[in-house]
Structures are given as C-alpha cells and as structure tokens.
C-alpha cells in the first residue's frame, strides 16, 4: 500500500517530518540463500539434511514466515528442484542464482534483482542456519526506520546473521560477486548501522561440515 503525504512547507520541523515518516509501514522482503553446493559436506546438500523430522531449509523458511516480513524470496542454484520440492506447499517466491557455484555474492545479487520496486529493506538470511528465530528477524524490522539504515544483531559484541539492508544499498548489493557478502558494505557505513545486542548465540552458528551438524543434533 502506498501512502501519500502532503509536502511540508519550508522551515517545517525536520524532527517532526522524520517521526511521521517512521510511522509509515515499511515493506520488508527476506532473501533466503539456498543456492550453495555444500562443498564441505562430503557430497550431501546440507539444506536437505533432517533435524527434528524437517529439512534445514524448511525449518528456516517456516521460521521466517512467522515473522513480520512482507515477502520471502528463496535464492536457488545447486539442486534447485529438490529445494523447491521440499518447499512446495509454502508461500515463497524463487529466483535462481546464475553463478551460484562462484559464491554467496552472486546469490545475493540475483536475489536483490528479483525484489519488487517498492521494497524498503531486505533481510538476508543464510539457508544453513537452522536455529534462526523469527523474534530476531522482528528485532531487525522494528529497528529499521529509514531506507539508508543497516540493522545488525550482535551476541557478546560479535556480529551475526541475519542482517537487514535498506534500499539505499540495493545497488551495492546487486554488484556483489564471488564469495563476498555484505560485510564491506556494513564496515563502510557504520554511522548508519543500527546494532542490537541479543542474548542468543545461535546468530553466530551455521552448518558448514558434518561435524557442525552432529554438534547441533547432539545438543
């Protein structure tokens, strides 16, 4: 829904303008990166591994659906049809990374290019983080108030995932290649970055190897 506000006269209080702008609901999309080849998983696709009777990618998508995002785009690549098959009954969109074998940056770029033009911000979620919590996603959304914001989560001072980027950064994100994520964009815009400390170490935990998966299964 588009909201039209009348133009404020010259000299109108800037702080009041910002407060009114912040009351307008932001349109937030989620990009779930599910394109990688799981090269350290000894031939298995880690996103299709089972935890508590569900595939890892299914767990993440369902948790994201509980949040206040407006749209979910799953970025596919390796074993695309298998990923789509396990998610077939869930209300998500798909886009395929054209160069997924060359790293995360290509997947982020493909996902950004698939977003609708009225998207104010995007939350980038890694498909190999099955402990992702919708409450943390909502913390990011509630922290976001201007389209030049970046919103991050920290646990004991360490930055984790997911991360929210305002639309101001979409052009930079669309230019990412190879295995470059958004870390450099964050570091170059610290003055616009909103950081929220959470008591949740899971924002730092992803699954890269069979040992990582076993660690989670044995908890």
N, C-alpha and C positions, 0 to 999 in steps of 0.2 A: 504494500500500500504506500502510495506517495503522499507526503504531507507538504502542503504549500503554506509558507509563512509570508506575511506581508513584509516588504522591505522596511528595515528600521531607518529612521531619519538620521542624518548626520549628527554625531555627538551623542547618540543614544548609548546608554551604559553598556560597555563591552561585556562586563561580567554577567549582566542580565541576559544578553544575547546567547552567551555560552550556556548558561543554565537552561534556557528554553530549548536550545538545540539538543542538549543532553537528554531531554525528556522524550525526544522522538525515538521510537524503537529502531534499533539498528538491525540491518539484515546481515546475519552471520551464516556463512557456509562452513562446512567441515570437509577437509580433504583427508581421506584415509589412504595412506600409501601402502599399496598391496601388490607392487609390481616386481619386487626383487627376486633374485634367483636362489636365495638361501644358500649361498656358496659354501658356508661353513657348517652346514647341517648334514653333511655326508649323504647327499643325494635326496634328502627329504625336503619338502616345502614346509617350512616352519609354520606358515599361516594356516596350514591344514592339519597340524597336529592337534590332538584332542586333550582338552582339560575339562574335567567335570562334564564329560559327555558332549562337549561342543567344541567346534573348531576355534582356534585362536582368533581368526578374522571375524567369525560370527560373534564371539564374545565382545570384541571391540565395537563392532557396528551396533549391536544391541545396546551397549552402554552409551554410545553416542546418541542413539535415538531417545534415550531417557532425558537428555539434556535439552537446553533451550535453543539449539541451532535450528536454522530455518531450512537447511538443505544439506544433504550428505552426498559427496561425490567420492566414489571408490576408484582410485587410480590403479588400473590393472596392467599386466605385462606378462610375466612368466606364468604359465599355466592359467591363463585368463579364464578359460571356460570352466575349469574346476572351481575357481574363486567365485565366479558368477553362479555356478550351480548350488553351492552351499548357502549363498545369499539370496536365492531366487524369490523367496517369499518376504523379503524385507524391502521397505520403501526407500531405495537408494538409486542414485544415478551412477553411470560408469563412464570413464574415459580411459583410453589406452595410452600409455607412455610409449612414444615412438622409438625411444632409445633407452629402454629400461635397463638393459644389460650394462650400461655405462654409468649407472649410479643414481643416487637419490635426487640429485639436482634436476635431472631430466624428467623424473616423475612429478616433482613439484611444478616445474614449468608447464607440463602438459595439463596438470590439474588446474592451475591458475587460468590458463587459456580457456578452460571449459566453464568458468563461472559466469553467472548472469551479470549484466551490466549494472544492476542496482545493488550488487553486493558491497557492503560497507567494510566487512572484515572477513578473514578466513582463519580458521583454526586448523593447523597442520598436525595430524596425528599419525604416529608410526604404527603400522599394522602388526608389529611384533611386540607390542606392549599390552599383554592381556590383563594387566592389573589397572588399566586406565579406568578412571572413575568419572561418572557424569558430574559429580559435585565439583571436581576440579575444572572441568570444562565450563561449568557455570560461573566459577570464580573468575575465569578469564573474561567471559562475556560481561559479567557485572562490573568488571574493572574498566572495560572499554568505553570511552566516551567521545573520542574524536578519531577521524579516519587516518590521522597520522600517528596514532598510538601503536606501540608494540606491547603486548601483555605477556609476561612470563611467570612461571611458577618456580619457586626455589625451596629446596629442603636442606636445612642447615647450611645455607649460603651457596649451594650448588644448583645451577640452573637445570631444570628437567624439561620433560615434554608432557602435554602438547604446548604449542605456542600460538598466540593469536597475532596476526599482522593486519593492520588497517589497509584499506585500498590504496593509500598513498604509496605503498611498497609493492604493489602488484607488478609494475613494470620491471622492477629489480628481480622479483621472484621468478618472473617469466623468462628471465635471461640466464637463470641458473643452469649449469651443465655438470656432467660427470658426477662426482660424489660430494658436491658442495651443497650443503643445506643452507639454512638462513642465518647461521652464526655470524658471518661477517656483516650482514645487514643489521643485526642486533648491535654488534660492537660499534658500528659506525653511527648508531642513532640512540645511544644510551640516554641522552637528555629527553628523549620522547618515549622511553621504555618504562612501563609500569610493572613493578615487581611485587609479587605476592608470596609471602612465606607460608608454606603449608606443612603440617605435621604428617607427611606421607612420603615415605622413602620410595614408593612404587613409581614416582615420576622419574626416577633415575634408572629403573630396571627394564631392560629389553632382553629379548631372546635372540642370541646370535649362534649359539652352539648347542649340541645335545646336553652338555653339562649345565648350561643355563636352564634348559627345560627341566632337567631332572631336579635341579635345585628348587624350582618352583613346585614341582609335583610332590616333592618330599617335605614341603613346609607343613 
